[in-house]
Amino acid sequence: MADEAKPISPLKNLLAGGFGGMCLVFVGHPLDTVKVRLQTQPPSLPGQPPMYSGTFDCFRKTLVREGITGLYRGMAAPIIGVTPMFAVCFFGFGLGKKLQQKCPEDVLSYSQIFAAGMLSGVFTTGIMTPGERIKCLLQIQASSGETKYHGALDCAKKLYQESGIRGIYKGTVLTLMRDVPASGMYFMTYEWLKNILTPEGKSVSELSVPRILVAGGIAGIFNWAVAIPPDVLKSRFQTAPPGKYSNGFRDVLRELIQNEGVTSLYKGFNAVMIRAFPANAACFLGFEVAMKFLNWATPNL
């Protein structure tokens, strides 16, 4: 069994999830910038070193050339999108759990929690895709030396002018392929670890801050272990010139495998994993703190 029986409030999940998402972005965005730049850097020419030799080299060069603001490049888009996105994510998870309960006292199995997590991934795609598209374009333009977009709103405006709503939502299928299974793993791992880390005779709701951080951080690592291959494909596809990949992600996958091998699907792995623990630990801690506050302030919500 996954947890002790207690009433599920999707609305509280919505509010607490938004706060948790804001915590995640502030902690995790610098290494997200590094991840995207590693994933989208062009192949090096024969005899030439790559633009970035690895995670720490990319971090160092970005910091030296652009300062701390370079590491937070493009953060406006995820901040604007991440609050409603994580709110919808946790709302979808809460709703997915509630839909599987025949009565409020039912305790869900881990497979049911995985299914609820997958539903949350479907819910978030509509918000996630345009935010990711804009973020990735802003993150790579600084390293390319071009300045086509002057901020998130300018980027969204130009994408719409160039390609309409399809341009803003480019990469929707790949976002679904990444987030649906990864979200299932995310929430299932978190609930499983919370139960494991709860001392005998204690309630899961009494879990200490360090244990919440450990559970949230490890859940983030499991999430990205599932998500990173489709995330690499998504980053390439979303930042490619119009018309480059006419057959969608299949063309991206074929090109990557042919030119760079299977390991290219794990580009940015170190940056992702270094970021995953603190960012998701902050997210779940923010969620739990907000949920405790809501339970105290509005017990009947």
C-alpha positions as CSV (number, residue, x, y, z in Angstrom):
1,M,0.0,0.0,0.0
2,A,1.2,3.5,-0.8
3,D,-0.1,5.7,2.0
4,E,-2.5,6.0,4.8
5,A,-6.1,6.8,4.0
6,K,-6.9,10.5,4.0
7,P,-9.2,12.8,2.0
8,I,-7.7,14.0,-1.2
9,S,-8.3,17.7,-2.2
10,P,-7.4,18.4,-5.9
11,L,-7.9,22.1,-5.2
12,K,-5.3,22.1,-2.4
13,N,-3.0,20.1,-4.6
14,L,-3.4,22.9,-7.3
15,L,-2.4,25.7,-4.9
16,A,0.4,23.8,-3.1
17,G,1.8,22.5,-6.4
18,G,2.1,26.0,-7.8
19,F,4.2,27.1,-4.9
20,G,6.3,23.9,-5.2
21,G,7.0,24.6,-8.8
22,M,8.3,28.1,-8.1
23,C,10.7,26.6,-5.6
24,L,11.9,24.2,-8.2
25,V,12.6,26.8,-10.9
26,F,14.7,29.1,-8.6
27,V,16.8,26.2,-7.4
28,G,17.1,24.3,-10.7
29,H,17.2,26.8,-13.6
30,P,21.0,27.4,-13.8
31,L,21.7,23.7,-14.4
32,D,18.7,23.5,-16.8
33,T,20.4,26.2,-18.9
34,V,23.6,24.0,-18.9
35,K,21.6,20.9,-19.9
36,V,19.9,22.6,-22.9
37,R,23.2,24.1,-24.1
38,L,24.9,20.7,-23.9
39,Q,22.0,19.0,-25.7
40,T,21.8,21.5,-28.5
41,Q,25.5,22.2,-29.2
42,P,26.5,21.4,-32.8
43,P,28.8,18.5,-33.5
44,S,32.4,19.5,-33.4
45,L,34.4,19.6,-36.7
46,P,37.2,17.1,-37.3
47,G,40.2,18.2,-35.3
48,Q,38.2,20.8,-33.4
49,P,37.3,20.6,-29.7
50,P,33.5,20.7,-28.9
51,M,32.0,24.0,-27.7
52,Y,31.6,22.5,-24.3
53,S,33.5,19.5,-23.0
54,G,31.0,18.7,-20.3
55,T,28.7,19.9,-17.6
56,F,31.3,21.8,-15.5
57,D,33.0,23.3,-18.6
58,C,29.6,24.6,-19.9
59,F,28.8,26.0,-16.4
60,R,32.2,27.7,-16.1
61,K,32.1,29.2,-19.6
62,T,28.6,30.5,-19.2
63,L,29.4,32.1,-15.8
64,V,32.6,33.7,-17.2
65,R,31.1,35.0,-20.4
66,E,27.6,36.0,-19.2
67,G,27.8,36.2,-15.5
68,I,25.2,34.8,-13.1
69,T,22.4,36.2,-15.3
70,G,23.6,33.9,-18.1
71,L,22.7,30.9,-16.0
72,Y,19.2,32.3,-15.4
73,R,18.7,33.1,-19.1
74,G,15.1,32.4,-20.2
75,M,13.8,31.9,-16.6
76,A,10.9,34.3,-17.2
77,A,9.1,31.7,-19.4
78,P,9.3,28.8,-16.9
79,I,8.5,31.1,-14.0
80,I,5.4,32.4,-15.8
81,G,4.5,28.8,-16.9
82,V,5.8,26.8,-14.0
83,T,3.4,28.1,-11.4
84,P,0.3,27.1,-13.3
85,M,2.1,24.1,-14.8
86,F,3.0,22.5,-11.4
87,A,-0.3,23.6,-10.0
88,V,-2.0,21.7,-12.8
89,C,0.5,18.8,-12.4
90,F,-0.3,18.3,-8.7
91,F,-4.0,18.9,-9.4
92,G,-4.0,16.2,-12.1
93,F,-2.2,13.9,-9.7
94,G,-4.8,14.6,-6.9
95,L,-7.6,14.1,-9.4
96,G,-6.1,10.9,-10.7
97,K,-5.9,9.5,-7.2
98,K,-9.5,10.6,-6.4
99,L,-10.9,9.0,-9.6
100,Q,-9.5,5.7,-8.6
101,Q,-11.0,5.7,-5.1
102,K,-14.4,4.1,-4.6
103,C,-14.7,5.8,-1.2
104,P,-12.5,8.5,0.5
105,E,-11.0,5.9,2.8
106,D,-9.5,3.8,0.0
107,V,-5.7,3.5,0.1
108,L,-4.1,3.4,-3.4
109,S,-1.5,0.9,-4.5
110,Y,1.7,2.1,-6.1
111,S,0.5,1.1,-9.6
112,Q,-2.6,3.3,-9.0
113,I,-0.3,6.2,-7.9
114,F,1.8,5.6,-11.1
115,A,-1.4,5.9,-13.2
116,A,-2.4,9.1,-11.4
117,G,1.0,10.5,-12.0
118,M,0.7,9.7,-15.7
119,L,-2.5,11.6,-15.8
120,S,-0.8,14.6,-14.4
121,G,1.7,14.5,-17.3
122,V,-1.1,14.7,-19.8
123,F,-2.6,17.7,-17.9
124,T,0.6,19.7,-18.0
125,T,1.6,19.3,-21.6
126,G,-0.6,22.2,-22.8
127,I,1.2,24.6,-20.5
128,M,4.6,22.9,-20.6
129,T,5.2,22.8,-24.4
130,P,5.1,26.5,-25.2
131,G,7.1,27.3,-22.1
132,E,9.8,24.8,-23.0
133,R,9.9,25.9,-26.6
134,I,10.5,29.6,-25.6
135,K,13.0,28.6,-22.8
136,C,15.1,26.5,-25.0
137,L,15.3,29.1,-27.8
138,L,16.4,31.8,-25.3
139,Q,18.9,29.5,-23.6
140,I,20.7,28.6,-26.8
141,Q,20.7,32.0,-28.5
142,A,23.2,33.5,-26.1
143,S,25.7,30.7,-26.8
144,S,25.2,31.0,-30.5
145,G,26.1,34.7,-30.5
146,E,22.8,35.8,-32.1
147,T,20.1,37.9,-30.4
148,K,16.9,37.2,-32.3
149,Y,14.6,37.3,-29.3
150,H,14.5,40.0,-26.6
151,G,12.9,38.1,-23.8
152,A,10.1,35.5,-23.4
153,L,7.2,37.7,-24.6
154,D,9.2,38.8,-27.7
155,C,10.0,35.2,-28.5
156,A,6.4,34.1,-28.2
157,K,5.3,37.0,-30.4
158,K,7.8,36.2,-33.1
159,L,7.1,32.5,-33.1
160,Y,3.4,33.3,-33.5
161,Q,4.1,35.7,-36.4
162,E,6.3,33.2,-38.1
163,S,4.4,29.9,-37.7
164,G,1.1,30.7,-35.8
165,I,0.0,28.6,-32.8
166,R,1.7,25.5,-34.3
167,G,5.1,27.3,-33.9
168,I,4.5,27.9,-30.2
169,Y,3.4,24.3,-29.6
170,K,6.2,22.7,-31.7
171,G,7.3,19.6,-29.7
172,T,3.9,18.7,-28.1
173,V,4.2,15.0,-28.9
174,L,7.7,14.7,-27.6
175,T,6.7,16.6,-24.4
176,L,3.9,14.0,-23.9
177,M,6.4,11.2,-24.6
178,R,8.7,12.6,-21.9
179,D,6.2,13.7,-19.2
180,V,3.6,11.0,-19.1
181,P,5.8,8.1,-18.1
182,A,8.2,10.3,-16.2
183,S,5.4,11.9,-14.1
184,G,4.1,8.4,-13.2
185,M,7.6,7.4,-12.0
186,Y,8.0,10.8,-10.2
187,F,5.0,10.6,-8.0
188,M,5.2,6.8,-7.4
189,T,8.8,7.1,-6.2
190,Y,8.0,10.0,-3.9
191,E,5.1,8.2,-2.2
192,W,7.1,5.0,-1.9
193,L,10.1,6.8,-0.4
194,K,7.9,8.7,2.0
195,N,6.5,5.5,3.3
196,I,10.0,3.9,3.6
197,L,11.4,6.9,5.4
198,T,8.5,7.2,7.9
199,P,9.5,5.8,11.3
200,E,7.5,2.9,12.6
201,G,4.5,4.1,14.6
202,K,4.6,7.6,13.0
203,S,2.3,9.1,10.3
204,V,3.6,10.1,6.8
205,S,2.3,13.6,7.5
206,E,4.8,13.9,10.3
207,L,7.8,13.3,8.1
208,S,10.7,15.6,8.9
209,V,12.1,18.2,6.5
210,P,15.4,16.3,5.8
211,R,13.4,13.2,4.9
212,I,11.0,15.1,2.7
213,L,14.1,16.6,0.9
214,V,15.6,13.1,0.4
215,A,12.3,11.6,-0.9
216,G,11.7,14.6,-3.2
217,G,15.3,14.7,-4.5
218,I,15.5,10.9,-5.3
219,A,12.0,11.1,-6.9
220,G,13.5,13.8,-9.2
221,I,16.4,11.6,-10.2
222,F,14.0,8.7,-11.0
223,N,11.8,11.1,-13.0
224,W,14.7,12.2,-15.2
225,A,16.2,8.8,-15.6
226,V,13.0,8.0,-17.6
227,A,12.6,11.5,-19.2
228,I,16.1,12.4,-20.5
229,P,16.1,10.5,-23.9
230,P,12.8,12.1,-25.1
231,D,14.0,15.4,-23.5
232,V,17.1,15.4,-25.7
233,L,14.9,14.8,-28.8
234,K,12.5,17.5,-27.7
235,S,15.3,20.1,-27.2
236,R,16.8,19.4,-30.6
237,F,13.4,19.4,-32.3
238,Q,12.2,22.6,-30.6
239,T,15.4,24.6,-31.4
240,A,15.8,23.4,-35.0
241,P,15.1,25.7,-38.0
242,P,11.6,25.4,-39.5
243,G,11.3,22.4,-41.8
244,K,14.5,20.7,-40.7
245,Y,12.8,17.7,-39.3
246,S,9.8,17.1,-41.6
247,N,9.0,13.7,-40.1
248,G,9.1,15.0,-36.5
249,F,11.0,13.2,-33.8
250,R,11.8,10.2,-36.0
251,D,14.1,12.4,-38.1
252,V,15.7,13.8,-34.9
253,L,16.3,10.3,-33.5
254,R,17.7,9.0,-36.8
255,E,20.1,11.9,-37.2
256,L,21.3,11.7,-33.6
257,I,21.9,7.9,-33.7
258,Q,23.7,8.1,-37.1
259,N,25.9,11.1,-36.3
260,E,26.5,10.8,-32.6
261,G,25.5,7.3,-31.5
262,V,23.1,6.0,-28.9
263,T,24.9,7.9,-26.1
264,S,23.7,11.2,-27.6
265,L,20.3,10.4,-26.2
266,Y,21.8,11.0,-22.8
267,K,23.5,14.4,-23.5
268,G,23.3,16.6,-20.5
269,F,22.9,13.6,-18.2
270,N,25.3,14.9,-15.6
271,A,23.7,18.4,-15.6
272,V,20.2,16.8,-15.3
273,M,21.1,14.6,-12.4
274,I,23.1,17.3,-10.5
275,R,20.0,19.5,-10.9
276,A,17.4,16.9,-10.3
277,F,18.0,16.3,-6.6
278,P,18.1,19.9,-5.2
279,A,15.4,21.2,-7.6
280,N,12.9,18.4,-6.9
281,A,13.7,18.3,-3.2
282,A,12.8,22.1,-3.1
283,C,9.7,21.4,-5.1
284,F,8.3,18.7,-2.8
285,L,9.3,20.6,0.3
286,G,7.5,23.7,-1.0
287,F,4.5,21.5,-1.8
288,E,4.4,19.9,1.6
289,V,4.9,23.2,3.5
290,A,2.1,24.9,1.4
291,M,-0.2,21.9,1.9
292,K,0.3,22.0,5.7
293,F,-0.5,25.7,5.6
294,L,-3.7,25.1,3.6
295,N,-4.8,22.3,5.8
296,W,-4.4,24.6,8.8
297,A,-5.9,27.7,7.2
298,T,-8.7,26.0,5.2
299,P,-9.4,22.5,6.6
300,N,-12.6,22.1,4.7
301,L,-11.4,23.2,1.3
